[in-house]
Amino acid sequence: MSAAATRTVDTLAGDRIVRFDRAERLLHWSTAVLVLALMATGAVLYFGPLAAAVGRRGLMKDLHVWSGLLLPVPLVLTVAGRWRDGLRRDTARIGRWTADDRLWLRSRGQSLALRSGKFNAGQKLNALFLASALPVTLMTGSVMRWFGPFPDSWRTGATFVHDLAAFGIWISVTGHIAKAVSEPVAMRGMWSGWVPEAWAQRHRPRWHHDVTGR
């Protein structure tokens, strides 16, 4: 992607680079709240001792179902609006794999020769997994909740796939949070929208070059 094309979304402002626009940040945090609600209520519904300690199973079930049904709403609102350009460009970045991404995977991010773009290979894998697993849990959860039209084999299979995907999401989200906490500058980029240019130059040199032309 040329520097000129990138500047329509990611821009240099003094010694800072705008990393995420407001629409992307709202999408991220609203989705995060819903996913965390799904994880918390799902844990109460799945683990007997936790369910006994919390109680109010009916309420937990309703919160779980409604959080799942609301999950696509932030994405639909972002994609449908005129403010979707940042998300569209970052989605294209996540789907595009480079030699540096393959090097990142082989070296687990430790190679000194890495020239990562806006997202490294680990972030791309995590995003692709969640983009696949969350719709799967929504579809299988719908079969489990409104099981009337479906045969018993479908409900059994949906339960198994739903639980398996949920465990994967737990691992993915927990790792994502731990990584974000360990990198406060990067996390601030998702909260405030910008990161210091020096950080981008050191940790995302290819993206820094795209934005600044340097």
C-alpha positions as CSV (number, residue, x, y, z in Angstrom):
1,M,0.0,0.0,0.0
2,S,1.3,3.4,-0.9
3,A,2.1,6.0,1.7
4,A,-0.5,8.3,0.0
5,A,-3.2,5.7,0.4
6,T,-2.4,5.0,4.0
7,R,-2.4,8.6,5.0
8,T,-6.2,8.8,4.5
9,V,-6.5,6.8,7.7
10,D,-3.2,6.6,9.6
11,T,-1.6,10.0,9.8
12,L,1.4,11.7,11.3
13,A,0.6,14.4,13.9
14,G,3.7,15.9,15.4
15,D,5.6,13.1,17.0
16,R,2.6,10.8,17.1
17,I,1.0,8.5,14.6
18,V,-2.8,8.0,14.5
19,R,-3.2,4.3,14.7
20,F,-6.9,3.7,15.0
21,D,-9.8,6.0,14.2
22,R,-12.8,6.6,16.5
23,A,-15.0,4.1,14.6
24,E,-12.4,1.3,15.0
25,R,-11.9,2.0,18.7
26,L,-15.7,2.0,19.4
27,L,-16.0,-1.3,17.5
28,H,-13.2,-2.8,19.5
29,W,-14.3,-1.8,22.9
30,S,-18.0,-2.5,22.4
31,T,-17.2,-5.9,21.0
32,A,-14.8,-6.5,24.0
33,V,-17.6,-5.7,26.5
34,L,-19.9,-8.1,24.8
35,V,-17.3,-10.9,24.5
36,L,-16.3,-10.5,28.2
37,A,-20.0,-10.7,29.1
38,L,-20.3,-13.9,27.1
39,M,-17.2,-15.4,28.7
40,A,-18.4,-14.5,32.2
41,T,-22.0,-15.7,31.8
42,G,-20.8,-18.8,29.9
43,A,-18.5,-19.7,32.7
44,V,-21.3,-19.5,35.2
45,L,-23.6,-21.6,33.0
46,Y,-20.9,-24.3,32.3
47,F,-19.1,-24.8,35.7
48,G,-21.4,-26.2,38.4
49,P,-19.5,-24.9,41.4
50,L,-19.4,-21.4,39.9
51,A,-23.1,-21.6,39.0
52,A,-23.9,-22.6,42.6
53,A,-21.9,-19.7,44.0
54,V,-23.4,-17.1,41.6
55,G,-27.0,-18.4,41.4
56,R,-29.7,-16.8,39.2
57,R,-29.1,-19.2,36.4
58,G,-32.1,-17.8,34.5
59,L,-30.7,-14.3,34.5
60,M,-27.2,-15.6,33.5
61,K,-28.7,-17.5,30.6
62,D,-30.7,-14.4,29.4
63,L,-27.6,-12.2,29.6
64,H,-25.6,-14.8,27.7
65,V,-28.2,-15.0,24.9
66,W,-28.7,-11.3,24.5
67,S,-24.9,-10.6,24.6
68,G,-24.6,-13.1,21.7
69,L,-27.4,-11.6,19.7
70,L,-26.0,-8.1,20.1
71,L,-22.5,-9.2,19.1
72,P,-22.8,-8.5,15.4
73,V,-24.4,-5.0,16.0
74,P,-21.2,-3.0,16.5
75,L,-19.7,-4.5,13.3
76,V,-22.8,-3.9,11.2
77,L,-23.0,-0.3,12.4
78,T,-19.3,0.2,11.6
79,V,-19.4,-1.4,8.1
80,A,-22.7,0.4,7.2
81,G,-21.4,3.9,8.0
82,R,-19.3,6.3,6.1
83,W,-16.7,5.9,8.8
84,R,-15.8,2.3,7.7
85,D,-12.6,3.2,5.8
86,G,-10.2,2.6,8.7
87,L,-11.7,-0.8,9.4
88,R,-11.7,-1.8,5.7
89,R,-8.1,-0.9,5.3
90,D,-7.0,-2.7,8.5
91,T,-9.1,-5.8,7.5
92,A,-7.1,-5.9,4.3
93,R,-3.9,-5.6,6.2
94,I,-4.8,-8.5,8.5
95,G,-5.7,-10.7,5.5
96,R,-2.4,-9.9,3.7
97,W,0.6,-12.1,4.7
98,T,4.2,-11.1,4.0
99,A,7.6,-12.7,4.2
100,D,8.1,-10.8,7.5
101,D,4.9,-12.5,8.9
102,R,6.3,-15.9,8.1
103,L,9.6,-14.9,9.7
104,W,7.7,-13.7,12.8
105,L,6.1,-17.1,13.1
106,R,9.3,-19.1,12.6
107,S,11.2,-16.9,15.1
108,R,8.1,-16.3,17.4
109,G,8.7,-12.6,17.0
110,Q,12.3,-12.7,18.1
111,S,14.2,-12.2,14.8
112,L,16.2,-8.9,14.5
113,A,15.4,-8.9,10.8
114,L,11.7,-8.4,11.3
115,R,10.1,-5.4,9.6
116,S,6.5,-5.7,10.9
117,G,3.6,-3.8,9.4
118,K,0.8,-2.3,11.4
119,F,-0.1,-5.8,12.7
120,N,2.4,-8.6,13.4
121,A,1.6,-12.2,12.5
122,G,0.5,-13.0,16.0
123,Q,-2.1,-10.3,16.0
124,K,-3.3,-11.4,12.5
125,L,-3.7,-15.0,13.7
126,N,-5.6,-13.9,16.7
127,A,-7.9,-11.6,14.8
128,L,-8.6,-14.3,12.1
129,F,-9.3,-16.9,14.8
130,L,-11.8,-14.7,16.6
131,A,-13.4,-13.6,13.4
132,S,-14.1,-17.3,12.7
133,A,-14.9,-18.6,16.2
134,L,-17.3,-15.8,17.3
135,P,-19.8,-16.4,14.4
136,V,-19.5,-20.2,15.0
137,T,-20.5,-19.7,18.7
138,L,-23.4,-17.4,17.6
139,M,-24.7,-20.0,15.1
140,T,-24.3,-23.0,17.4
141,G,-25.7,-21.1,20.4
142,S,-28.8,-20.2,18.3
143,V,-29.4,-23.9,17.6
144,M,-29.0,-24.7,21.3
145,R,-31.4,-21.9,22.3
146,W,-34.1,-22.3,19.6
147,F,-33.7,-26.1,19.1
148,G,-37.3,-26.8,18.1
149,P,-36.8,-27.0,14.3
150,F,-33.6,-29.1,14.6
151,P,-33.1,-32.8,15.2
152,D,-31.4,-34.0,18.4
153,S,-28.2,-34.8,16.5
154,W,-27.9,-31.1,15.5
155,R,-28.4,-29.9,19.0
156,T,-25.8,-32.4,20.3
157,G,-23.3,-31.4,17.6
158,A,-24.0,-27.7,18.2
159,T,-23.3,-28.1,21.9
160,F,-20.0,-29.8,21.3
161,V,-18.8,-27.2,18.7
162,H,-20.1,-24.3,20.8
163,D,-18.1,-25.5,23.9
164,L,-15.0,-26.2,21.8
165,A,-15.1,-22.8,20.2
166,A,-15.7,-21.1,23.5
167,F,-12.6,-22.7,25.0
168,G,-10.6,-21.5,22.1
169,I,-12.0,-18.0,22.6
170,W,-11.1,-18.1,26.3
171,I,-7.5,-18.9,25.4
172,S,-7.3,-16.3,22.6
173,V,-8.9,-13.5,24.6
174,T,-6.9,-14.2,27.8
175,G,-3.7,-14.2,25.8
176,H,-4.8,-11.0,24.0
177,I,-5.4,-9.2,27.3
178,A,-2.2,-10.4,28.8
179,K,-0.2,-9.2,25.8
180,A,-2.0,-5.8,25.8
181,V,-1.2,-5.3,29.5
182,S,2.4,-6.1,28.9
183,E,2.6,-3.5,26.0
184,P,0.9,-0.3,27.5
185,V,2.0,1.9,24.6
186,A,0.2,-0.4,22.1
187,M,-2.9,-0.6,24.3
188,R,-3.0,3.2,24.6
189,G,-3.1,3.2,20.8
190,M,-6.5,1.4,21.0
191,W,-7.7,3.6,23.8
192,S,-6.6,7.1,22.6
193,G,-6.1,6.3,18.9
194,W,-2.4,7.2,18.6
195,V,1.1,5.9,19.4
196,P,4.4,7.7,19.6
197,E,6.3,7.8,16.3
198,A,9.4,6.4,18.0
199,W,7.4,3.3,19.1
200,A,6.0,2.8,15.5
201,Q,9.5,3.2,14.1
202,R,10.9,0.6,16.5
203,H,8.1,-2.0,16.6
204,R,6.2,-1.5,13.4
205,P,8.9,-0.2,11.0
206,R,7.1,-1.1,7.7
207,W,3.9,0.7,8.9
208,H,6.0,3.7,10.0
209,H,7.5,3.9,6.6
210,D,4.1,3.6,4.9
211,V,2.8,6.5,7.0
212,T,5.8,8.8,7.0
213,G,7.6,7.8,3.8
214,R,10.8,7.6,5.8
